[in-house]
Amino acid sequence: MHKHHSALGLASTPTGLASGAAIAKQRPVQPVTLTRPHAAERAARFFVEKFPGRSLYAVKANPSPRLIALLWESGITHFDVASIAEVRLVRESAPDATLCFMHPVKAEEAIRDAYFNHGVRTFSLDTLEELEKIVRATGNASDLTLCVRLRVSSEHSKLSLASKFGADPAETKQLLIATRQVADALGICFHVGSQAMTPSAYTEAMERVRDAIVASGVTVDVIDVGGGFPSSYPGMEPPPLEAYFAAIQRAYEDLPVSYSSELWCEPGRALCAEYSSLIVRVEKRRGDELYINDGAYGALFDAAHVGWRFPVALLRDTPSETRDMAFSFYGPTCDDMDHMAGPFMLPADVQAGDYIEIGMLGAYGCAMRTGFNGFTNGATHDVTDEPMASLYTDEGDQELSANVAKL
């Protein structure tokens, strides 16, 4: 693995440190990203071994070349890409991977480039116009796997994906029939929304799939249940992922599809959330507000803009003897919106100069970073301790890490 990473120019990342506490002792001025390769490897193995079908990594969740290579080496052979830039990225980081262009609205030039220059054969769509575009851009290709995206509910998920994409129910029958006529393999896909908190999200969506197949009378070769598989965060403790897999398998086995059909999923968060955390320094305290050196325009986009809570820990040589209290964060920029309401539970005596680790930022944290106001990330270090979610317990004193971290 290290040889492959070196070829990608990634060998400069320090390895083998036990935890963020050792890094905090070095008093870094800029935020420090901690990466946990072992957590990503474990997550990949979990999906490869336990999901009853094929898992495609949703690259948008974390497009790190090193992570992509790591997932490939851990058994993830298919990748869900949403742009021509992601196509090129994965083709460079995992040259032999199978790429599936699952954005339902694509530039015709991107489709052409993906098909003729990067070997992409799988595309999603949700309108007749997109189908015609794919056919044109690929020169009436006869080797396409085309997945029609259905619109399904996001009511069971923390972040909705129900508004932007998905075939209109009144047009689904016509679209499936038309796609079947030009596709080598016909698929149906959907997305229940990010951080689905119950397996019912998938079983209810599969009922929509069943209705569409029956109404159109087409032979379906691929059922793609999309992403939405959850991770554990403070205040968001989902059931074990095995419960999701079992519910999906039961619903899939009841569908009127051919014996040779395939079941796919597109995990993003569930494969990479535990891969990264962040060490920040407290620059100022004002009552229950802490001014830290990363924020809404850095790795904490979700904490600011959708009120996501992340696990936090104060990094000190000796444990604090004060009780915990609720804090909010301000990031380093001059923007009032650079605010993370939390609450983030930390010892009441936290003060300027202290270091805090913020966990579970592997999904979307690194992907959403900007350089606004000149504030950027500092160093990146590999660590060998467990992701912070595995350290949190609920009122029943049970592990919150009800997914890959518990293996």
C-alpha positions, 0 to 999 in steps of 0.5 A, a space after each residue: 500500500 505504501 508503495 502505491 501511495 508513494 507513486 501518487 506523491 502521498 508519502 509525505 504524510 507522517 504515519 504511526 503517531 498514536 493520537 492527536 494528543 501527541 500532535 497537540 503537544 507540538 502546539 501547532 498554529 494552524 488546524 491539523 487534520 488527522 487521518 485514520 487509514 485503518 478506519 477506512 480499510 475497516 469500513 471498506 471491508 465491512 461493505 464488501 463482506 456484508 452488503 448483499 451486492 456491490 458497493 460503489 464509493 460516492 467520491 463526493 463525500 471525500 475526494 482525497 486521492 489517498 483515500 480513493 487508493 486506500 478504498 480500492 486496495 481494501 476491495 472497493 472496485 466501483 466508484 460513483 462519480 458526479 463530474 468529469 473532474 471526479 472521473 479523471 481523479 479516480 482514473 488517476 488514483 485507482 486506474 483499474 476501477 470501474 467508474 459509474 457517472 451517477 449525476 442525473 444531469 451532465 454536460 454532453 462534453 463530459 459524457 463524451 469524454 467519460 465514455 471515449 477517454 475514460 472507459 465509463 459505461 454506466 450513467 444515470 438519468 431522470 429525463 428523456 432529454 438526458 437519455 437523448 443526450 447520453 445516446 448522442 454523446 456516446 455515438 449510439 453506443 450499445 454497451 451502456 448500463 443506464 440507471 433511471 433515477 426515481 424520486 423517493 422520499 427523504 423523510 427518514 434522513 437528516 439531509 434531504 435529496 428529494 427535491 433536485 433529482 428523480 423522474 417525475 412519477 407521471 413520466 417514469 413508465 415512458 422513461 423506463 421503456 425508452 431507456 430499455 430500448 437503448 441500454 445494454 443493461 437497465 438499472 433503477 436507482 434512487 437516493 433516500 437522503 443523507 444520514 438515513 436514520 431507519 432501514 424503513 427509508 430503503 424499504 419504502 423506496 423499494 416499494 416505489 421501485 416495485 411499482 415502477 417495474 410493474 407499471 412499465 413491464 420492463 426487464 431490470 438488470 440493476 437495482 441501485 439503492 444509492 447512499 444515505 447509510 449513516 454514521 454515528 454522531 452526538 444526538 444521531 445514533 442509528 441502528 446497526 448497518 446490518 439492519 439496513 442491509 437485511 432490510 434492503 436484501 428482503 425488499 430486493 428479493 421481492 422485486 420482479 427482476 431477473 435472476 441475474 440482476 445485480 444489487 448496488 449501493 453508493 455509500 459515501 459518509 459510511 465509508 469515510 466519516 471515521 477517516 478524518 478528524 481535526 485538531 483546532 486551537 482556541 484563540 479566544 473565549 467569550 462566555 460559552 463561545 469559543 473562537 477556533 481556527 477552523 470553521 464554516 469555510 473550512 472543515 466545519 461547513 456542516 456544523 455551521 450550515 446544517 447544524 451538524 453536531 460532531 464529537 469533541 474532546 479537549 486535548 490536555 496532558 492532564 484531564 480536566 476536573 471540571 464538569 462539561 458544559 455546552 459551547 458554540 464555536 466561531 471560526 477564524 474568518 470575519 464573517 458572522 455566518 462562520 458560527 457553529 451552534 453545536 452544542 459542543 460539550 467540553 470541560 467548563 475550564 477550556 480557555 484560549 490556547 487549548 486544543 480541541 479534537 473534532 471527530 468524524 469529519 472524514 465525510 464532507 469536511 475535507 471536501 468542503 474546505 475553502 481558502 476564504 479570508 486566507 485561512 487554510 488547513 495545516 499539516 495532515 498526520 496519520 494516527 492509529 487510535 480509534 475514531 472518536 465516535 467509538 468513544 461516545 456512549 448513550 444513556 444506556 451506556 451502549 456504544 454509539 458506534 453502531 457501524 464500522 467502528 464497532 468491528 
